[in-house]
Amino acid sequence: MKEQGIHERDIFMDKQSGKDFNRVNYPLLKRMLRKGDILYIHSLDRFGRNKEEILLEWNDITKKIQADIIVMDMPLLDTTQFKDSLGAFIADLVLQILSWMAEEERDRIRKRQREGIDLALQNAGELCVKDRIHDL
């Protein structure tokens, strides 16, 4: 962000997961956005991981607030560049696909976490049973 000439005071960082928009600094950032501002996002999956919420927030920022968004690692998601109907269509299509992928990745992470927790609980139960048998 600093390489893009963005002053440190204008950089908002949240250490929380991007699973939703209930983060400490995001509401402040959104309140500060004005028409004509540009919101730089490093990566769409850091913006959010819920497809519907990503699309709602994207439209709120670009349509209601009338600020632009640039996703730095995805040049097709740059609302400053694609103002014609074909460019907007392509950007919307890419946004739909990438937000779906971010949500799918979040679902895969949750599934792997659940599998790991279940396995750990199973192994802990086996250890308890083995320990009780050993103690007898």
C-alpha positions in Angstrom: 0.0 0.0 0.0 2.8 2.4 0.9 4.4 1.6 -2.5 1.2 2.9 -4.1 1.8 6.3 -2.3 -0.9 5.6 0.3 -0.1 7.5 3.6 0.1 5.3 6.7 -2.7 7.2 8.4 -5.0 6.1 5.5 -4.2 2.4 5.8 -6.8 0.4 7.8 -5.8 -3.1 9.1 -7.8 -5.6 10.9 -6.1 -8.6 12.5 -9.4 -10.6 12.5 -10.5 -13.1 10.0 -12.1 -11.9 6.8 -15.0 -14.3 7.3 -17.4 -11.4 7.7 -17.5 -7.6 7.9 -17.9 -7.4 11.7 -14.3 -6.1 12.2 -13.0 -3.3 14.4 -11.7 -0.9 11.7 -13.9 -1.7 8.7 -16.9 0.4 9.9 -14.6 3.4 10.5 -13.0 3.0 7.0 -16.5 2.8 5.4 -17.7 5.9 7.3 -14.6 7.8 6.0 -15.1 6.9 2.3 -16.4 9.7 0.2 -17.5 10.0 -3.5 -14.5 9.8 -5.7 -12.2 8.1 -3.1 -10.4 4.9 -4.0 -10.4 1.9 -1.7 -7.3 -0.3 -2.3 -7.7 -3.9 -1.3 -4.7 -6.1 -1.3 -6.7 -9.3 -2.2 -10.4 -10.0 -2.5 -10.2 -12.9 0.0 -8.8 -10.4 2.6 -11.8 -8.2 1.9 -14.3 -11.0 2.8 -15.1 -14.6 2.4 -18.9 -14.6 2.2 -20.0 -14.2 -1.4 -23.3 -12.3 -0.6 -21.6 -10.0 1.9 -18.7 -9.2 -0.5 -21.2 -8.4 -3.3 -23.3 -6.2 -0.9 -20.3 -4.3 0.4 -18.8 -3.9 -3.1 -22.1 -2.5 -4.4 -22.6 -0.2 -1.4 -19.1 1.3 -1.8 -19.2 1.6 -5.6 -22.9 2.5 -6.1 -24.1 4.2 -2.9 -20.9 5.9 -1.7 -19.6 6.2 -5.3 -16.1 5.4 -4.4 -13.9 3.2 -6.5 -12.2 -0.1 -5.6 -8.9 -1.5 -6.8 -8.1 -5.0 -5.9 -4.3 -4.9 -6.1 -3.7 -8.6 -7.0 -6.5 -8.7 -9.6 -6.2 -6.0 -12.2 -9.6 -6.8 -13.7 -11.2 -5.7 -10.4 -10.4 -2.0 -10.8 -13.5 0.2 -11.0 -11.4 3.2 -12.0 -10.5 1.5 -15.3 -13.6 -0.1 -16.5 -16.3 2.4 -16.8 -18.0 1.2 -20.0 -20.7 -1.5 -20.0 -18.4 -4.3 -21.3 -15.7 -3.4 -18.7 -18.3 -3.3 -15.9 -19.7 -6.6 -17.1 -16.3 -8.3 -17.0 -15.5 -6.8 -13.6 -18.8 -8.0 -12.2 -18.3 -11.4 -13.6 -14.8 -11.7 -12.1 -16.1 -10.4 -8.8 -18.8 -13.0 -8.8 -16.4 -15.8 -9.5 -13.7 -14.7 -7.1 -16.2 -14.0 -4.2 -17.6 -17.5 -4.8 -14.1 -19.0 -4.7 -13.3 -17.1 -1.4 -16.5 -18.5 0.2 -15.7 -22.0 -1.0 -12.2 -21.7 0.4 -13.7 -20.6 3.8 -16.0 -23.6 3.7 -13.0 -26.0 3.0 -11.1 -24.4 5.9 -14.1 -24.9 8.3 -14.4 -28.5 7.1 -10.7 -29.3 7.6 -10.9 -27.7 11.1 -13.9 -29.8 12.0 -12.2 -32.9 10.8 -9.0 -32.1 12.8 -11.0 -31.3 16.0 -13.0 -34.6 15.6 -9.8 -36.6 15.1 -8.2 -34.9 18.1 -11.2 -35.6 20.3 -11.3 -39.2 19.1 -7.5 -39.6 19.9 -8.0 -38.0 23.3 -10.8 -40.5 24.0 -8.6 -43.4 23.0 -5.8 -42.2 25.2 -8.2 -41.9 28.2 -9.4 -45.5 27.6 -5.8 -46.8 27.2 -4.8 -44.9 30.4 -7.6 -46.5 32.3 -6.8 -49.9 31.1 -3.1 -49.4 31.9 -4.0 -48.2 35.4 -6.1 -51.4 36.0 
